[in-house]
Amino acid sequence: MKPVDGEPHAENGESREVRDKADASRRNSRLATPTDLDPADVEKVAKALNGCLADSFVLYMKIKNFHWHMSGPNFRDYHEMLDDHAEAVFGTIDELAERVRKIGARTLTSLSDALEQSQLVEQTRSDLAPDEMIRELLEDNKAVVAGMRKAHKVCDDAEDIASASLLENFVDATEKRCWFLFEIAQSATATGH
Ligand SMILES: [Fe+2]
């Protein structure tokens, strides 16, 4: 009998479509870490945490950009402070992604994923003045705090206490970066004085 659409390579009565579905289901079940959280909540928490993770990727790259392209009389101070900031932000990446996997959801797979899901806009310029770099990072860190606070509410509503607790520490660290950047931004000038 001539195969019909969707069954071009039927073997043992099983169409390719059925085999593909079974394969997808096997792949999905391999990643379905068990959790007692409500499946609908898992989806919401994962979306919120993936947003924070995406922010971390974009912020990390921007801080490194400014760390590398800083200039002026405060170069050493700014350059070193930004390295500390980059290290702290980098430290959030694996923790956030693994929280998503611990509750059985999928996390980011690529840098384009991060750019798409982040509320931050990447900075491709390398010639910003020191005060512009500091002020841009202050605004980004403020946005990150606000994003984490929203994500914390989602985690709270889902009774995902571990994700909420993780975010609490990250909010504190981000507020510390805001504090430093704010103090510097008050007197920072284009020449770096
Ligand atoms: Fe460095």
Boltz pocket constraint, residues with backbone or C-beta under 6 A from the ligand:
constraints:
  - pocket:
      binder: B
      contacts: [[A, 67], [A, 83]]
      max_distance: 6.0
